[in-house]
Amino acid sequence: MSGTEPVKDAVEDAVDVSVVIPVHNCRPYLDRCLTSALVQRVRKEIVVVDDGSTDGSGDLLDLYAAYHRDVVKVVHIEASGGAGRPRNVGLDHAGGRYVFFCDADDHLGPEALERMVAMADRNGSDIVLGKIVGHGRRAPMSMFQRNAERVTLADSAVYNSLSCFKLFRRDMLERHRIRFAEGLLVGEDIHFTVHAYCHAGVISVVADHDCYHLVSRPDGTSIMQRPDSRDPLAWLEMIRGPMRLMAEHVGPGPLRDHLLRRHFRLDAFAWLGQPFLESDDVRRKEIAQEVAALCDEWLTPGVRERLGSTDRQRVASLHDVERLVRLARIENATVRRRLTGLRWDGAGLVVTGTAGLRGIAGDDGVSVVLRARHDPAGELVVPAEREGRRFTARVDVAALGSGVWDLRVAVEVEGVVRYGRLGAERDGAVTRPAPRLLAAPGGCRVALPYFTRDNGNLSIDVGGHVVPVPGRVRVVRTRWGLGRRLHVDGEISVAGTTPPASAIRRVVWRERHTGRERADPVLALPEGGFAARPAVGRFPPGTWDAYLELDLGGPPARFRVETDAGTVVAPPRWRGLLKKARPYATSGRGRLSAAVRRLTPEAVIRKITL
């Protein structure tokens, strides 16, 4: 045995992930949590730290360790009063290349660690965020819009998520001595995650798989469910530490302002909303003073520029408690909206309705806002004409880019803009407008207004991304030509009209059993006609179904080619061929297909002798 072989074995046996689980009186949830970690298909160790449990959790953990000696490690410590110390103890006992922190009342999704480790190994990631799903608890969403191999703090929303339920490269944690704050009831993971973000060279996101399940305990006994865990003054005092820690590693400039904006928006100004209304006058004054102190220290001009309209109003009112109360009431008032009409006017969609804030008299204006569902930067604001609470807006649909656009109504009151999804509340006479084919640079786009299945909200699918495009492709004549080609002449209609020639792409033949495809060129003719000349007689054996493919401003739109038995001509009797190709109209709906079969020796002989 050579001297290098033991090193190779050590690498092969290395643990991929150390799953660190702090436990304090969580016995009813342990089986689900531990099982979800045990079934992960990675080389793993599960480091469970019993933080002075008194409900039998420690005994159950010892039982798991006895049955899974090579995987489960249990460390018992005295109760510390928070999750910071047990997580630090678990990290000190971890030996994996990566560390994942999981709370005992939560659980991992199937294949979660496998997918996150693959992402980290592929990109050399220091942190991987896996999609979090909430069960009775709010889960972060902004950073999970799409998978991301590599993102930075500046060009993404990952810093919005400061929980520790992520995959961390252990070498990075040890090299920079990144640990949880101890002695805190809440916020210990914010210190840890902020510090880790500041040292992460590569950050990745797994957004297409439910990796972590955040669970609310039915009895409300978890720390985050306790009333004292969300005390505004305690939180405002706690958050100073992470903000200063971040500022120690990120110098003044756009990146620091971007990160500070997150802290102000989610950690400071959030307490000036509903919690502010629920506080008494003395408490309100104290909250406003604490927020003002944070602003005095950290609110730079760059941060101020990044704030939304509501938060700018709050900054200007920090020394006027009555004004802050008014802003909080506006922010928390229900947006009342109702869709009363929806119709096409040329390339414009006319939207009529009523809108306002419940319990708030008057407003400064109403507009209809369209947001691209998969592009955070995509937004179109359409000012509405007003008559009392009634509004009318004309949306220039031709100006929308390809994608799905969700419609909201925006009500502005005293500089605060409130949004509400439009469509779920609507008059009974309001129906979905017919799809429309609209002119676009270089071709056309199909626009499909629709009401979403889950909530009945109004959206517009430009290009046919999620809504089927209505259309018909019909064969009007067939004949055989040279080269065993089937001459097909047909006509097309999409959304009740004729598409331009530039939209017609090709004829696609798809083999019914294997999914194999072959494409043939198509000639666009005037007034929605087309001609194709596929060499059906030369197709490989199989059953081939014909589709016409069009470019309608989104993913390629395919329409099954319709025909009838009287339109499809019988194949000629070619001599010397070892295959038989028979175009035909399918039974029932009548669609063009071709059956291609190899001839048996007997059939070949019979063919030759005829």
Residue pairs with C-beta under 8 A, 6 or more apart in sequence:
13 43
14 43
14 96
14 97
15 43
15 44
15 45
15 95
15 96
15 97
16 42
16 43
16 44
16 96
16 97
16 98
16 113
16 117
17 40
17 42
17 43
17 44
17 45
17 96
17 97
17 98
17 99
17 100
17 113
17 117
17 167
18 44
18 45
18 46
18 47
18 90
18 93
18 94
18 95
18 96
18 98
18 99
18 100
18 170
19 37
19 40
19 44
19 45
19 46
19 47
19 99
19 100
19 101
19 102
19 108
19 113
20 47
20 49
20 87
20 90
20 91
20 94
20 99
20 100
20 101
20 102
21 33
21 34
21 37
21 46
21 47
21 48
21 49
21 90
21 101
21 102
21 103
21 104
22 49
22 51
22 83
22 86
22 87
22 90
22 103
22 104
23 30
23 48
23 49
23 50
23 51
23 53
23 57
23 58
23 61
23 86
23 104
24 50
24 51
24 52
24 53
24 57
24 79
24 86
24 104
25 53
25 54
25 55
25 57
25 221
26 33
26 53
26 55
26 57
26 104
26 105
27 53
27 55
27 56
27 57
27 60
29 104
29 105
29 215
29 217
30 57
30 60
30 61
30 64
30 104
32 107
33 102
33 103
33 104
33 105
33 106
33 107
34 46
34 48
34 64
34 72
35 107
36 107
36 108
36 109
36 110
37 44
37 46
37 102
37 107
37 108
38 46
38 68
38 71
38 72
39 110
40 108
40 111
40 112
40 113
40 114
41 111
41 113
41 114
42 113
42 114
42 117
43 96
44 71
44 96
44 113
45 71
45 72
45 73
45 94
45 95
45 96
46 68
46 71
46 72
46 73
47 73
47 75
47 90
47 93
47 94
48 61
48 64
48 65
48 72
48 73
48 74
48 75
48 90
49 74
49 75
49 76
49 77
49 86
49 87
49 89
49 90
50 57
50 58
50 61
50 74
50 75
50 76
50 77
50 86
51 77
51 79
51 80
51 83
51 85
51 86
52 77
52 78
52 79
52 80
57 104
58 74
58 76
61 72
61 74
62 74
64 72
64 74
65 72
65 73
65 74
73 93
75 89
75 90
75 93
77 85
77 86
77 89
80 86
80 182
81 183
81 185
82 182
82 183
82 184
82 185
82 188
82 223
83 103
83 180
83 188
83 189
83 223
84 180
84 181
84 182
84 183
84 184
84 188
85 180
85 182
87 101
87 164
87 180
87 188
87 189
87 192
88 179
88 180
88 182
90 101
91 99
91 170
91 173
91 179
94 170
96 170
97 169
97 170
97 171
98 116
98 117
98 120
98 167
98 168
98 169
98 170
99 167
99 168
99 170
99 173
100 108
100 113
100 116
100 165
100 166
100 167
100 168
101 164
101 165
101 166
101 168
101 189
102 108
102 165
102 212
103 165
105 215
105 217
105 222
106 165
106 212
106 213
106 214
106 215
107 212
107 213
107 215
108 211
108 212
108 213
109 130
109 133
109 209
109 210
109 211
109 212
109 213
111 209
112 130
112 209
112 210
112 211
112 212
113 167
115 130
115 206
115 209
115 211
116 128
116 130
116 167
116 206
116 211
117 128
117 167
119 125
119 128
119 149
119 204
119 206
120 128
120 167
120 169
120 204
122 149
123 149
123 150
123 202
123 204
124 201
124 202
125 150
125 167
125 169
125 200
125 202
125 203
125 204
126 168
126 169
126 172
126 196
126 199
126 200
126 201
126 202
126 203
127 158
127 166
127 167
127 168
127 169
127 196
127 197
127 200
127 202
127 203
127 204
128 166
128 167
128 203
128 204
128 205
128 206
129 143
129 144
129 158
129 161
129 166
129 203
129 204
129 205
129 206
130 165
130 166
130 167
130 206
130 209
130 211
130 212
131 144
131 206
131 207
131 208
131 209
131 210
131 211
131 212
132 139
132 140
132 144
132 161
132 163
132 165
132 211
132 212
132 213
132 214
133 139
133 210
133 212
133 213
133 214
134 214
134 216
135 213
135 214
135 215
135 216
136 215
136 216
137 214
137 215
137 216
137 224
139 214
140 160
140 161
140 163
142 157
142 160
142 376
143 156
143 157
143 158
143 160
143 161
143 205
143 207
144 205
144 207
145 207
145 374
145 376
146 205
146 207
146 208
146 374
147 205
147 206
147 207
147 208
148 156
148 204
148 205
148 207
149 204
150 202
150 203
150 204
151 158
151 203
151 204
151 205
152 203
153 159
153 197
153 203
153 255
153 258
153 259
154 254
154 255
154 258
156 203
156 205
157 376
158 197
158 203
158 205
159 197
159 258
159 259
159 262
160 262
160 266
161 193
162 189
162 190
162 193
162 194
162 242
163 189
163 193
164 180
164 189
164 192
164 193
165 212
165 214
166 193
168 196
172 178
172 196
172 199
172 200
173 179
173 196
175 199
176 195
176 199
178 192
178 195
178 196
178 199
179 192
180 188
180 189
180 191
180 192
181 187
181 188
181 191
181 192
181 241
182 188
184 191
184 238
185 223
185 228
185 229
185 234
186 223
186 224
186 229
186 230
186 234
186 235
186 238
187 235
187 238
187 239
187 241
187 242
190 238
190 239
190 242
191 241
191 242
191 245
194 242
194 245
194 246
195 245
195 249
197 203
197 246
198 245
198 246
198 249
198 250
199 249
216 222
216 225
217 225
220 226
223 229
224 230
228 234
230 275
232 271
232 275
232 276
232 279
232 283
232 287
232 290
233 286
233 287
233 290
235 267
235 271
236 267
236 268
236 271
236 287
236 290
236 291
236 294
237 290
239 263
239 267
239 268
239 294
240 294
242 263
243 260
243 263
243 294
243 298
246 256
246 259
246 260
246 263
247 256
247 298
250 256
250 259
252 300
253 302
254 302
256 300
256 302
257 300
257 302
257 303
257 305
257 306
258 306
260 298
260 299
260 300
260 303
261 303
261 306
261 307
263 298
264 294
264 295
264 298
264 299
264 303
264 307
264 311
265 307
265 308
265 311
268 291
268 294
268 295
269 291
269 310
269 311
269 314
271 287
271 291
272 287
272 288
272 291
272 314
272 324
272 327
272 328
273 328
273 331
273 332
274 328
274 332
275 287
276 284
276 287
276 324
276 325
276 328
277 325
277 328
277 329
277 332
279 287
281 321
284 321
284 324
284 325
285 321
288 318
288 319
288 321
288 324
291 314
291 318
292 318
292 319
295 315
295 318
299 315
304 312
304 315
307 315
308 417
309 412
309 415
309 416
309 417
310 327
310 331
310 415
310 416
310 417
312 415
313 327
313 414
313 415
313 416
314 324
314 327
317 323
317 324
317 327
318 324
326 414
327 414
327 416
329 359
329 360
330 357
330 360
330 413
330 414
330 416
330 418
331 416
331 418
333 357
333 358
333 359
333 360
333 418
334 357
334 358
334 359
335 355
335 356
335 357
335 358
335 409
335 411
335 418
335 419
335 420
336 354
336 355
336 356
336 357
336 358
336 420
337 353
337 354
337 355
337 356
337 409
337 411
337 420
337 422
337 425
338 353
338 354
338 355
338 425
338 426
338 427
339 351
339 352
339 353
339 422
339 423
339 425
339 426
339 427
339 430
339 458
340 352
340 353
340 354
340 390
340 426
340 427
340 430
341 350
341 351
341 352
341 353
341 427
341 430
342 349
342 350
342 351
342 352
342 430
342 431
342 432
342 433
342 449
342 458
343 349
343 350
343 433
344 350
344 433
344 434
344 436
345 394
347 396
347 397
347 398
347 436
347 438
347 439
348 394
348 395
348 396
348 397
349 394
349 395
349 397
349 433
349 447
349 449
349 460
350 392
350 393
350 394
350 395
351 368
351 392
351 393
351 394
351 395
351 407
351 422
351 458
352 390
352 391
352 392
352 393
353 390
353 391
353 409
353 422
353 426
354 389
354 390
354 391
355 366
355 389
355 391
355 409
355 411
355 420
356 363
356 389
356 411
357 363
357 411
357 413
357 418
360 413
362 413
363 411
363 412
363 413
364 412
364 413
364 414
364 415
365 383
365 384
365 386
365 411
365 412
366 384
366 386
366 391
366 409
366 410
366 411
366 412
367 381
367 382
367 383
367 384
367 393
367 409
367 410
367 412
368 381
368 382
368 384
368 391
368 393
368 395
368 407
368 408
368 409
368 410
368 422
369 379
369 380
369 381
369 382
369 407
369 408
369 409
369 410
369 419
370 379
370 380
370 381
370 382
370 395
370 400
370 405
370 406
370 407
370 408
370 460
371 378
371 379
371 405
371 406
371 408
372 378
372 379
372 401
372 403
372 404
372 405
373 403
373 404
373 405
373 406
373 459
374 403
374 404
375 403
378 401
378 403
378 405
380 395
380 399
380 400
380 405
381 410
382 393
382 394
382 395
382 396
383 393
384 391
384 392
384 393
385 391
385 392
385 393
391 409
395 407
395 460
397 436
397 438
397 447
397 460
397 462
398 438
398 439
398 440
398 445
400 447
400 460
400 462
401 462
402 445
402 462
402 463
402 465
402 553
402 554
403 462
403 463
403 465
403 554
404 459
404 460
404 461
404 462
404 465
404 466
405 459
405 460
405 461
405 462
406 421
406 457
406 458
406 459
407 421
407 422
407 423
407 457
407 458
407 459
407 460
408 419
408 420
408 421
408 422
409 419
409 420
409 422
410 417
410 418
410 419
411 417
411 418
411 419
411 420
412 418
421 455
421 457
421 458
422 457
422 458
423 451
423 452
423 456
423 457
423 458
423 459
424 455
424 456
424 457
426 456
432 449
432 450
432 451
433 449
434 495
434 496
435 446
435 447
435 448
435 449
435 467
435 469
435 470
435 495
435 496
436 446
436 447
436 495
437 444
437 445
437 446
437 447
437 494
437 495
437 497
437 499
437 552
438 444
438 445
438 446
438 447
440 553
442 502
443 500
443 502
443 503
443 551
443 553
444 499
444 500
444 502
444 503
444 552
444 553
445 462
445 463
445 552
445 553
445 554
446 462
446 463
446 464
446 469
446 494
446 495
446 552
446 553
446 554
446 557
447 460
447 461
447 462
448 460
448 461
448 462
448 464
448 467
448 469
449 458
449 459
449 460
449 461
450 458
450 459
450 460
450 461
450 467
451 457
451 458
451 459
452 458
452 459
461 467
461 554
462 553
462 554
463 552
463 553
463 554
463 555
464 552
464 553
464 554
464 555
464 557
465 554
465 555
469 494
469 495
469 552
469 557
470 494
470 495
470 496
471 492
471 493
471 494
471 495
471 550
471 557
471 559
472 492
472 493
472 559
472 562
473 490
473 491
473 492
473 548
473 559
473 560
473 561
473 562
474 490
474 491
474 492
474 561
474 562
474 563
475 488
475 489
475 490
475 561
475 562
475 563
475 567
475 568
475 592
476 489
476 490
476 491
476 567
477 487
477 488
477 489
477 567
478 486
478 487
478 488
478 489
478 563
478 567
478 568
478 569
478 583
479 486
479 487
479 569
480 486
480 487
480 569
480 571
480 572
481 487
481 533
483 535
483 537
483 538
484 535
484 536
484 537
484 538
484 574
484 581
485 533
485 534
485 535
485 536
485 537
486 533
486 534
486 536
486 537
486 583
486 594
487 531
487 532
487 533
488 507
488 531
488 532
488 533
488 534
488 546
488 561
488 592
489 525
489 529
489 530
489 531
490 529
490 530
490 531
490 532
490 548
490 561
491 527
491 528
491 529
491 530
492 498
492 499
492 504
492 528
492 529
492 530
492 548
492 550
492 559
493 499
493 528
494 503
494 550
494 552
494 557
498 527
498 528
499 528
499 550
499 552
501 524
501 525
502 524
502 551
503 550
503 551
503 552
504 522
504 524
504 530
504 548
504 550
505 522
505 549
505 550
505 551
505 556
506 519
506 520
506 521
506 522
506 548
506 549
507 519
507 520
507 521
507 522
507 532
507 534
507 546
507 547
507 548
507 549
507 561
508 517
508 518
508 519
508 520
508 546
508 547
508 548
508 549
508 558
509 517
509 518
509 519
509 520
509 534
509 539
509 544
509 545
509 546
509 547
509 594
510 516
510 517
510 544
510 545
510 547
511 517
511 540
511 542
511 543
511 544
512 542
512 543
512 544
512 545
512 593
513 542
513 543
514 542
516 540
516 542
518 539
518 544
519 549
520 532
520 533
520 534
520 535
521 532
522 530
522 531
522 532
522 548
523 530
523 531
523 532
524 530
525 531
530 548
534 546
536 544
536 581
536 583
536 594
536 596
537 571
537 574
537 577
537 579
537 581
538 581
539 581
539 594
539 596
540 596
541 579
541 596
541 597
541 598
542 596
543 593
543 594
543 595
543 596
544 593
544 594
544 595
544 596
545 560
545 591
545 592
545 593
546 560
546 561
546 591
546 592
546 593
546 594
547 558
547 559
547 560
547 561
548 558
548 559
548 561
549 556
549 557
549 558
550 556
550 557
550 558
550 559
551 557
560 591
561 591
561 592
562 589
562 590
562 591
562 592
563 585
563 590
563 591
563 592
564 585
564 590
565 584
565 585
565 590
567 585
568 583
568 584
568 585
568 592
569 583
570 582
571 580
571 581
571 582
571 583
573 607
573 610
575 607
575 608
577 599
578 598
578 599
578 604
579 596
579 597
579 598
579 599
580 596
580 597
580 598
580 599
580 603
581 594
581 595
581 596
582 594
582 595
582 596
582 597
583 592
583 593
583 594
584 593
584 594
584 595
585 591
585 592
585 593
586 592
586 593
599 607
